[in-house]
Amino acid sequence: MNSIKGKIVNYNESFNGEIIFSTKIKRIHKSEKVDDNLIILPGYVDLHCHGGNGFDTMQGFESIKQMSKFHLVNGTTTLLPTTWTSKFDHIKKALTNINELIEDKKNNIEGIHLEGPFINPNKLGAQPALTQLPSFEFIENLLNLASIKVITLAPELEGMEKFIDFLINKKIQVQFGHTLADFQTSNHYLKEYSIGFTHLYNAMSGHTSRESGVLSSALLNGEFAEIICDNNHVSEQAIRIAYKCIPGLYAVSDAISATGLADGEYNFAGINIEKKNNLACLKNTNTLAGSVITMHETFKNLINMKFSFEEAVKMTSYNASKYLKLKNIGFLKEGNISNFILIDKNLNLLKVFLNGQVIGE
């Protein structure tokens, strides 16, 4: 049995205390005698991550294993490696044997997020032009290889009514993204299902004083949505508005393989990109190509935006775990899995615990 003392922070409270744990948290109690420089947070939960440290989900088993390690060392104890729009054979090859990693408790991989290929070809962002219409067979075949937890799609595509119902029945969380749907189309599905939204504000129909789109639907009626907090994709003010409007707003990294690497030219989704000053864009354009931050950097950004520690925890662990209906992570309480991180008052990451084991020791 192990123990750790410090300031314990959950989404709804903070207190000085001690956690006694093995693979699960056995007991938590308040304690005045703690090192006031140590802060204990739930491990980060990242539901949208393409890669890191030179590795990409679409490169397959070994690459997914390495990118997950990189993000684990940086505090992400629950991860959904994320694909990008491509042909079936490419995605199939990338996800072959991935359930081995998901089932291995030494890994932080919870499942897969499919970003595309059922998205609007006129709202690609940095996605390849390999979109297609909904296919039941496509999903059925992939489910034999990997546990798909989330899918990003455009609801305006032909055949989506039955397809979305099919996905929900397969217990796959549906998110709207890379979409030009109007408000009525988006809202129609929100009335029927618990729909999420992919990188809120980005690559979706927005709203003006006279026109309303998917963003309007999310802000008015959305329960959950992901958002990138890298100081590039969304302004601080827009993040504040979303946080006020959407009770289950959670941050994602949307990190690409160039995350953790030096500035320079790299490849993402078969396209040349340039990483410079914590920004990744398609080469010679201003089109953002995912982000190059970790979830710990996201947490620090939120604190610098004057979100409280509790609010930042809510956005980097609790809400995402709630969205995936994972009741044993994202919150430090007795009986939950011992996934937590230790930081100091300067927000330096000191230790990462996965299933009660210190990473790197």
N, C-alpha and C positions, 0 to 999 in steps of 0.2 A: 504493500500500500504506500502511495506517495502523497505528498502534500505540498501546497504552494500558497503563499500569503501575498496579499497586495490589495489594491483597490479593485474590486470586482465590478465590472460594468455590464449590465444588460440593457435591452432596449427601453426598459421602463424604470430602472433604478440603478443606483451605484452605492456601494458601501465597502468599508474596510473589512476584509474577512479572509478566511482560509478555505481552500478546496482540498478535500481528501479524496483521492481517486486511484483507480487502476485503469482498466479500459473504459469504465464508466465512472461517473461522478458518484461517490458513495455518500459524501456529506458536505454541506456548505454551512459555515456558521460565521457570525460576525466576530471580529477580533480587533481590538484597538491597537495591539502591538504588531504593526506591519511596517514594512519599508515603504514610506510614502512616495518613493520614486518608481515603484513597480505597479503596473496597471494590467489587469487580466481581462481579456476580451474573448468573446466567442470567435472561433476560427471563421475566416471569411468564406462566403459562399458566392461563387462566380458562375452564373448560368449562361454566359456567352463569352467564349474565349477560343480564338482560332489558333493561338500558338504562343511561343516565347523561347528566347535563348537560341534562336535559329531553327526551331522545330515547328512544324505545322500539322494540324489535324489531318489534312488531306495527304500527308506523306505516309500515313499508316501506323501500324502497331507500335513499332519501336519509337517513332517520332512522338506519338501520343504519350507514350510512357515517359519520355524525356521532358516534354513540355509540361506534363503534369507535375513532375518533380521540381521543375523550376518554379512553378507557381506555388507549390507546397512550401518550399523553402521561404517563399515570400508571404506566407501566411494564409494561403487559400487551402482550407482543409476539405472543401467540397467543390468539385469542378465539373462542368459540362463542356468537354471538348466540342468545338463547333465547326461544322463543315461549311463550305460555301457552294454556291450554285455550280453544278457540274453534271456530266452525264452519269447515268446509273452505274456503269462499270467502274468509273473512277471512284465514286462514293462507296461502292461495294468493296472495292479493293482496300480503301482506306479504313473501313470499319471491320474488316475480317479479323475474327478472334478478339475483338475488343471486350466482349463479355468476360474474358479471362481477367482483364485489368479491373473491370467493374466489380467482380466478385472477390478480388484480392484485397483484403482489409489493410494491406500495407500501402495501398494507393488512395488518392483522394478523389478518384473518378466515380461519379454517381450515375452517369449515363451520358447520352449524346444529345446535342442540340443541332437539328438540321436547319440551317439558314438557307432557304430555297430547296429545290429549284423552282417551286411553285410560286414565283413572285412575278411582279409586273415588269415586262421587258423595257418599259419606258421609265422605270424608277430603279435602275440597277445600282446607283452609287458606284462602289468599286467592285461589285459582283460581275462575274463573267456573263457574257450574252449567251447563256446556255439554258434559259428558262424553258419550262414546259407546262402543259396543263396538268391538273390533278390526275394521279394514277394510284389506284388502290394496290395494284400489283407491286409497284415501286416500294411502297411502304411495307407491305407484307413480306417481301423478300429481305428488306433491310432488318426487319424485326427478328429474323432468324439469326442475324449476326450480332446485333447490338441492341441494348435497351435504349430506345429513343424516348426521352423525357419531354422535349420541347421541339416544336417546329414553327418556323417563321414562314408565313405565306401571305398572299394578297387575296382578300376575300372577294374581289370583283371578278376574278377569273371564272370562266365558264365551268360549271360542274362543281363549284365549291360547296353548295348547299349540302349535298349528300356526303361529300368528302370530309367536311368539317365534322359532321355527325359521326362518320366512321372513325376519325381520329380521336374524338372525345371518348367514344366507346372503347378505344384501344388504350385509354388512360394516358394519352399524349396531350400535353398542354399546348394549346394553339395560341400563337401570337401573330398579330397583324404587323407587317413591316414590308418595306420595299413595295409600297402600295399607293395607288391613286384613287382608292375607293372614296365615295362620297360619304357624308355623315350618315345618311339613311341606311346605307349598306352596312357600315360598321356597327351602328346602333342596333340593327336588326339582330345581329349575332350576340351582342352583349345582353340582350333581353333573354336569350335562350341558354347561353353558356358563360362560363368563367373565362373570358378571353383576355389574354395579356397583349402587351405592345412591345415591339422590338425597338431598341435604341430610340426612345421617345424623342420626338421633334425631328429626328433625322430620317430621311428616305421615306417620308409619308406625306400624304395630302394634309395641309395645315389648315389655318383659318385666317380669314381677313374679316373686315367689318361686314362683308356681304356674302362671303362664301365659307362654308364649314366642311371639314373633311375628317379624316381619321383622328387627327390630333384633337379636334373639337370633341369628338366622341370619347376619347380617352380622358380628357380633362373634366368633362361633365359627368361621365358615367363609369369610367374605368375603376376597377378595384385593384388591379395589379398592373405594373408596367416597369420595364427596365430602362435605365438611363445611364449614359456615359458621363462621368464626372472628371474629365481630363483637362478641363479649362480650355478646350478647343471645340468640342462638338456642341456643347450647350452652355449658354451663359449662366452665371450664378443666379441672376434674376429669374431666368426660365426654370432652373432647377427648383428654386424656392416656390414658384407658382405650382409646379408639378407636385412638389411635396405637400403643399397645402390642399391640392385637389384630389390626389390619388392616395388613398390610405395605405396601399401596399406597394408604394414606389420603392424599387431597390436598384442599387448600382451594379453595373457590370463593367468588366474591363474592356471587352471587345478587342483584347490584345491580339496582335499578329506576331508572326515569327520574329520580327525585328525587335520586339520588346526585350530589353536587357542587353542589346548589342549597341555598338558605337554608331554614331551618325554615319550615314552613307547610303548607297543604293542597294536595294534588295528586291526580291520578287514576292509578290502576293497574288494568289489566284491567277498565275500566269502573266501578270502585268508588272512592269517595272515601277517600283515606287522609290521615293526618297525620304529617308528619315533625317530630320534636322530639328534640333531644339524641342525635343519631346513631341514632335508632330510628324505624322506619316501621311504623305499625299502621293497620288498617282504622279509619276514623273512629268514635270513641266506643266502641271495643272494645280489648281487649288482644291481638287476633289479629295476629301479625306478617305484614307484607306485603313479603316479600323483605328485602333489606338496603340500606343506603345507604353502603356502604364500597367502596373500591377494593382491588385486590390488594396495592398497596403498604401500605395501612393494615392489611390482613390480615397481611402480613409483620411489620410493627411490633408488632401484637398478639401474634403468636407469640413474638417475641423478648421482649416484656414478660412473657409467661407462662413465661419461662426455658427455652424451646426454644433449642437452639444454633443458630448461623447455618447450619450444615450441615443440621440437621433442618428449619429453616424453608425452606431452599431445596428440600429434598426434598418439602415439602408445597405449595410455591407454584409449582414448575416441573417438577422431575424426574418425580415420580410421575404427574402428569397427562399428560405427554408419553409416558410408558411405557404408560399406559392406552390412549391413542389410537394406540399403536404408531408414534409419530413418532421415528425414531432420530436425526434431525439437529438437534433442539432440546432444551432442558431440561438440557443438560450442556455445559460449556465444554471443548471438546477440538478438536484439529486435524481439519479437515474438516467440522465442524458449521457451520450457518448462524450468521452473526454477529448473533445476537439476544441482547443483554445490556444490563444497566443499571449505572449508576455511582451509588453512594451514599456518604455520609460516615459517620463514626463515630457521629454523632447520628441516623443513619438518615434523613437528608434525601435526597430523590431529586434527583440532580444532572443526569444525562443518560440518555437512552434511545437505544439503537442497534437499528435494524431493518434486517436485511440489510446491516449494516455502515454504514448512514447514520444520522447523528444526527438525531433527530426535532426539528423546529422550527428547523433551521439550513439 
